[in-house]
Amino acid sequence: MRGLLIALSLLTLLPAAQAQESIRERIKARMEQRRADKGDAPATAGLQALQVQGRQVLVHLPAGRDAATPAPLVLAFHGGGGHAEYMADDEKYGLQKKADEAGFVVAFPNGYSKFPGGRLATWNAGGCCGDARDRNVDDVAFARAVVAAIQAKYAIDATRVFATGMSNGGMLVHRLACEAPDVFRAVASVAGTDATTSCTPSRPISVLHIHARDDDHVLFNGGAGPNAFRDERKVMAFVSVPETISRWVQRDHCATPAQRTFDTPGAFCETHTGCAGGTSVQLCVTDTGGHAWPGAPTVRRGKAAASQALDANDVIWRFFDSSSR
């Protein structure tokens, strides 16, 4: 009888243990929502909100834009566990400021989330990450729908549509390069390596990858670092940066070896040209900066400061602009 009672007790504890992580996530999401309600979350002033497939997309139109002249469009995908408003915060990414300087429309889509306000969202990049991957969410179709919705509302140059992303969002743009090169002219990933399980692009596409050597989430030489995700089942053994670049060099049939195109203390860029369809594959590496957006003035509390050896926004836009010529 005593053994039966112990067994029953253990069965009772198992669901509680499994639910504990979910409860913590819900509490965190509610706290973030309360901060947003109090105005402590990144401001959305000046951003226009669209609803696409039940998710929020924030759109920034560049200052001084001529509404009748088609503008380039950049989709910016947040990291895993983030949300659209966080990616839109110029204190952390500076993409709205860069859009004003360069004259492109920038949109911040929200990933898949089961929480209030779209918090703690993830993207299905193939092998990663979280609920978006586990539920096989079609984020490629979502990205296509976001572009179509923005094109229906604003004057957009369909030949100059690009995608960039951070971490899990960066992994998604690699997948978009594989599955939607008919929509996106070029992509740029920061701190998120190729997580696709298969990739057969319908045509060549230019790809830029930016990564810090000391990234402790998505390790430069492959694998998930100790801070990648609270639950390791929600991520994967990440592909290394060199392997990611090698895959794109093969996919784009680049004929020439990489050439050093940028070199400064703490950072460098190497570019493969001579690729099919006039495309290029570029890698930019910073010595430090951890799992952050290079050039960002602030990062999450407790994280290593972003590298200031290069400005990701400048590098990304220069790459996009040259890819569209």
Helices and strands as residue ranges (DSSP letters): H 2-38, E 48-52, E 55-60, E 71-77, H 84-88, H 95-102, E 105-109, G 116-118, H 130-134, H 139-153, E 156-166, H 168-179, E 186-190, E 206-212, G 232-234, H 241-251, E 259-264, E 267-272, G 276-278, E 281-286, H 312-323
